Amino acid sequence: MQNFHLIEARYFGPTEHTGPRVVLTSSRFDQFKTIPYDYSFSNAKDIAIDWLTKEGHNVVGAGEVRGHYVIVVADTDGEFKPLKENK
């Protein structure tokens, strides 16, 4: 059975100090990544998939749970890439 990494993608509207953004959350790695909202896409899911793919994640699917998106990422060579590198 293949193992998957589920990443939540949620839209947050603008505030007085920040513009609209999409926050990706990984419970597996206890990490999050905030990316700016890109108006060339129609929703947070598409923005998240584009960003994850460009960062080298093996995106294989997506769905919606309780009003936010979940992106399904498959492992690559038996490992998952974290949302951000530990420094």
DRENKE-481290 format. One line per field, with one value per atom (N, C-alpha, C): residue number from 1; residue in one letter; atom name; x, y, z. Coordinates in Angstrom, 2 decimals. Layout:
i <- c(NUM,...)
aa <- c(A,...)
at <- c(CA,...)
xx <- c(X,...)
yy <- c(Y,...)
zz <- c(Z,...)
// end
This chain:
i <- c(1,1,1,2,2,2,3,3,3,4,4,4,5,5,5,6,6,6,7,7,7,8,8,8,9,9,9,10,10,10,11,11,11,12,12,12,13,13,13,14,14,14,15,15,15,16,16,16,17,17,17,18,18,18,19,19,19,20,20,20,21,21,21,22,22,22,23,23,23,24,24,24,25,25,25,26,26,26,27,27,27,28,28,28,29,29,29,30,30,30,31,31,31,32,32,32,33,33,33,34,34,34,35,35,35,36,36,36,37,37,37,38,38,38,39,39,39,40,40,40,41,41,41,42,42,42,43,43,43,44,44,44,45,45,45,46,46,46,47,47,47,48,48,48,49,49,49,50,50,50,51,51,51,52,52,52,53,53,53,54,54,54,55,55,55,56,56,56,57,57,57,58,58,58,59,59,59,60,60,60,61,61,61,62,62,62,63,63,63,64,64,64,65,65,65,66,66,66,67,67,67,68,68,68,69,69,69,70,70,70,71,71,71,72,72,72,73,73,73,74,74,74,75,75,75,76,76,76,77,77,77,78,78,78,79,79,79,80,80,80,81,81,81,82,82,82,83,83,83,84,84,84,85,85,85,86,86,86,87,87,87)
aa <- c(M,M,M,Q,Q,Q,N,N,N,F,F,F,H,H,H,L,L,L,I,I,I,E,E,E,A,A,A,R,R,R,Y,Y,Y,F,F,F,G,G,G,P,P,P,T,T,T,E,E,E,H,H,H,T,T,T,G,G,G,P,P,P,R,R,R,V,V,V,V,V,V,L,L,L,T,T,T,S,S,S,S,S,S,R,R,R,F,F,F,D,D,D,Q,Q,Q,F,F,F,K,K,K,T,T,T,I,I,I,P,P,P,Y,Y,Y,D,D,D,Y,Y,Y,S,S,S,F,F,F,S,S,S,N,N,N,A,A,A,K,K,K,D,D,D,I,I,I,A,A,A,I,I,I,D,D,D,W,W,W,L,L,L,T,T,T,K,K,K,E,E,E,G,G,G,H,H,H,N,N,N,V,V,V,V,V,V,G,G,G,A,A,A,G,G,G,E,E,E,V,V,V,R,R,R,G,G,G,H,H,H,Y,Y,Y,V,V,V,I,I,I,V,V,V,V,V,V,A,A,A,D,D,D,T,T,T,D,D,D,G,G,G,E,E,E,F,F,F,K,K,K,P,P,P,L,L,L,K,K,K,E,E,E,N,N,N,K,K,K)
at <- c(N,CA,C,N,CA,C,N,CA,C,N,CA,C,N,CA,C,N,CA,C,N,CA,C,N,CA,C,N,CA,C,N,CA,C,N,CA,C,N,CA,C,N,CA,C,N,CA,C,N,CA,C,N,CA,C,N,CA,C,N,CA,C,N,CA,C,N,CA,C,N,CA,C,N,CA,C,N,CA,C,N,CA,C,N,CA,C,N,CA,C,N,CA,C,N,CA,C,N,CA,C,N,CA,C,N,CA,C,N,CA,C,N,CA,C,N,CA,C,N,CA,C,N,CA,C,N,CA,C,N,CA,C,N,CA,C,N,CA,C,N,CA,C,N,CA,C,N,CA,C,N,CA,C,N,CA,C,N,CA,C,N,CA,C,N,CA,C,N,CA,C,N,CA,C,N,CA,C,N,CA,C,N,CA,C,N,CA,C,N,CA,C,N,CA,C,N,CA,C,N,CA,C,N,CA,C,N,CA,C,N,CA,C,N,CA,C,N,CA,C,N,CA,C,N,CA,C,N,CA,C,N,CA,C,N,CA,C,N,CA,C,N,CA,C,N,CA,C,N,CA,C,N,CA,C,N,CA,C,N,CA,C,N,CA,C,N,CA,C,N,CA,C,N,CA,C,N,CA,C,N,CA,C,N,CA,C,N,CA,C,N,CA,C,N,CA,C,N,CA,C,N,CA,C)
xx <- c(0.85,0.00,0.90,0.56,1.34,0.97,1.96,1.76,1.59,0.70,0.44,0.62,0.91,1.07,-0.08,-0.87,-2.00,-1.62,-1.80,-1.46,-2.72,-3.08,-4.25,-3.89,-4.80,-4.63,-5.83,-5.58,-6.67,-6.42,-7.48,-7.42,-7.64,-6.84,-7.03,-7.09,-8.12,-8.31,-7.34,-7.34,-6.41,-6.77,-5.75,-5.92,-5.31,-5.25,-4.63,-3.13,-2.51,-1.06,-0.60,-1.47,-1.06,-2.11,-1.65,-2.57,-3.19,-4.04,-4.64,-3.55,-3.77,-2.75,-3.38,-2.56,-2.93,-1.92,-2.44,-1.57,-1.65,-0.49,-0.37,0.07,-0.60,-0.28,-0.03,1.10,1.46,1.47,0.53,0.54,1.68,2.04,3.12,4.42,4.76,6.01,5.83,4.59,4.28,4.85,4.52,5.02,3.89,4.13,3.21,4.02,3.41,4.04,2.96,3.25,2.33,2.79,1.88,2.21,1.20,1.65,0.74,-0.36,-1.53,-2.62,-2.29,-2.48,-2.17,-3.49,-3.84,-5.13,-5.23,-4.13,-4.22,-4.88,-5.08,-5.77,-7.16,-8.04,-9.41,-9.67,-8.74,-8.98,-7.68,-7.77,-6.60,-6.04,-6.91,-6.44,-5.48,-5.86,-5.02,-3.70,-3.74,-2.52,-1.60,-2.17,-1.38,-0.76,-1.54,-1.02,0.11,-0.06,0.99,2.27,2.16,3.34,4.02,3.22,3.78,4.50,3.89,4.50,5.82,5.83,7.07,8.17,7.78,8.75,9.19,8.68,9.13,8.31,7.14,6.27,5.52,5.26,4.60,3.08,2.40,0.97,0.19,-0.70,-1.46,-2.97,-3.42,-4.86,-5.19,-6.48,-6.95,-8.41,-8.85,-10.23,-10.59,-11.80,-12.25,-12.82,-12.42,-12.89,-13.25,-14.47,-14.94,-14.57,-14.76,-14.57,-13.16,-12.22,-10.88,-10.36,-9.34,-8.81,-7.74,-7.66,-6.61,-5.91,-4.61,-3.82,-3.14,-3.21,-2.64,-1.30,-0.26,1.09,1.60,2.12,2.71,4.19,4.74,6.16,6.98,8.20,9.14,10.35,10.62,11.74,11.63,10.39,10.16,10.19,10.31,10.37,9.45,9.06,8.26,9.13,8.88,9.59,8.82,9.49,8.78,8.38,7.47,7.04,8.16,9.02,10.18,11.34,12.52,13.71,14.02,14.46,14.86,16.23,16.34,17.63,18.19)
yy <- c(-1.17,0.00,1.24,2.20,3.42,4.38,5.11,6.07,7.46,8.27,9.61,10.65,11.84,12.99,13.94,14.30,15.21,16.60,17.57,18.96,19.81,20.49,21.36,22.69,23.20,24.50,25.36,26.49,27.36,28.79,29.42,30.82,31.73,32.79,33.83,35.16,35.92,37.21,38.26,39.41,40.47,41.06,41.56,42.29,43.68,44.43,45.75,45.66,44.52,44.39,43.40,42.53,41.52,41.41,40.99,40.75,39.37,39.01,37.67,36.62,35.46,34.42,33.05,32.06,30.66,30.06,29.40,28.76,27.26,26.64,25.19,24.65,23.61,23.04,21.55,21.11,19.70,19.22,18.35,17.77,16.77,16.12,15.12,15.74,16.92,17.56,18.72,18.95,20.05,21.36,21.63,22.80,23.50,24.78,25.50,26.40,26.76,27.65,28.60,29.90,30.91,31.37,31.33,31.80,32.87,33.88,34.95,34.41,35.03,34.64,35.09,34.20,34.48,34.56,35.75,35.96,35.32,34.76,34.06,32.69,32.26,31.01,31.34,30.35,30.61,30.27,29.56,29.18,28.77,28.58,28.22,26.85,25.94,24.59,24.66,25.40,25.49,26.20,27.22,27.92,26.96,26.19,25.24,24.16,23.61,22.57,23.12,24.33,24.93,25.11,25.66,25.89,24.57,23.60,22.31,21.62,21.66,21.03,21.71,23.03,23.77,23.50,23.19,22.89,21.42,20.63,19.24,18.20,18.57,17.60,16.78,15.54,14.61,14.64,15.68,15.86,14.84,14.09,13.05,13.25,14.20,14.41,15.53,15.83,16.88,16.62,17.17,17.06,18.21,18.18,19.24,18.62,19.18,18.71,19.93,19.98,21.05,22.45,22.71,24.05,24.44,23.51,23.81,22.63,22.90,21.90,21.03,19.80,18.89,18.41,18.60,18.18,16.86,15.88,14.57,14.49,14.20,14.11,12.70,12.06,10.72,10.85,9.82,9.85,9.73,10.20,10.08,9.33,8.17,7.32,6.98,6.78,6.36,7.48,8.74,9.85,10.98,11.81,13.00,14.23,15.20,16.47,17.36,17.94,18.85,20.14,20.90,22.17,23.18,23.15,24.04,23.30,23.69,23.03,23.53,22.63,23.02,23.68,24.82,25.54,25.67)
zz <- c(0.00,0.00,0.00,-0.84,-0.92,0.21,0.67,1.74,1.14,1.70,1.20,2.29,1.88,2.76,2.43,3.41,3.20,3.68,2.79,3.09,2.97,4.04,4.02,3.35,2.54,1.89,2.24,2.90,3.33,2.88,2.42,1.99,3.19,3.27,4.27,3.54,3.79,3.14,3.65,3.00,3.40,4.76,5.42,6.68,6.50,7.56,7.48,7.16,7.48,7.36,6.30,5.84,4.85,3.76,2.60,1.49,1.60,0.65,0.68,0.51,1.12,1.09,1.23,0.91,1.07,2.05,3.07,4.06,3.87,3.66,3.54,4.90,5.38,6.69,6.55,7.10,7.12,8.55,8.91,10.25,10.39,9.31,9.32,9.82,9.30,9.66,10.64,11.10,11.99,11.43,10.15,9.46,8.74,8.44,7.57,6.65,5.54,4.58,4.09,4.13,3.64,2.27,1.31,-0.04,-0.44,-1.19,-1.60,-2.52,-2.43,-3.31,-4.73,-5.68,-7.09,-7.85,-8.30,-8.96,-10.34,-10.85,-12.13,-11.96,-10.72,-10.42,-9.86,-9.87,-9.42,-7.97,-7.31,-5.92,-5.22,-3.90,-3.09,-3.47,-3.87,-4.24,-5.42,-6.45,-7.64,-7.35,-6.50,-6.09,-5.34,-4.42,-3.63,-4.52,-5.42,-6.32,-7.17,-7.70,-8.51,-7.70,-6.50,-5.66,-5.29,-4.83,-4.42,-5.59,-6.76,-7.94,-8.29,-8.27,-8.58,-7.55,-6.32,-5.26,-5.26,-6.19,-6.33,-5.59,-5.10,-4.43,-5.49,-5.19,-6.11,-5.85,-6.37,-6.14,-6.98,-6.31,-7.01,-6.91,-6.10,-5.99,-5.02,-4.95,-4.04,-3.70,-2.60,-2.18,-1.28,-0.75,0.13,1.39,2.55,3.85,4.69,5.16,6.06,5.58,4.33,3.82,3.42,3.51,3.01,2.20,1.43,0.51,1.18,0.70,1.12,-0.15,-0.21,-1.34,-0.97,-1.86,-1.62,-2.35,-1.58,-2.13,-1.89,-2.94,-2.82,-2.50,-1.89,-1.60,-2.89,-2.82,-3.92,-3.40,-3.97,-3.51,-2.03,-1.56,-0.18,0.84,0.40,1.34,0.90,1.86,1.59,1.75,0.92,1.02,1.99,3.00,3.91,3.20,3.79,3.17,3.14,4.14,4.15,4.77,4.34,4.86,6.27,7.12,8.48,8.40,9.07,9.06,10.43)
// end
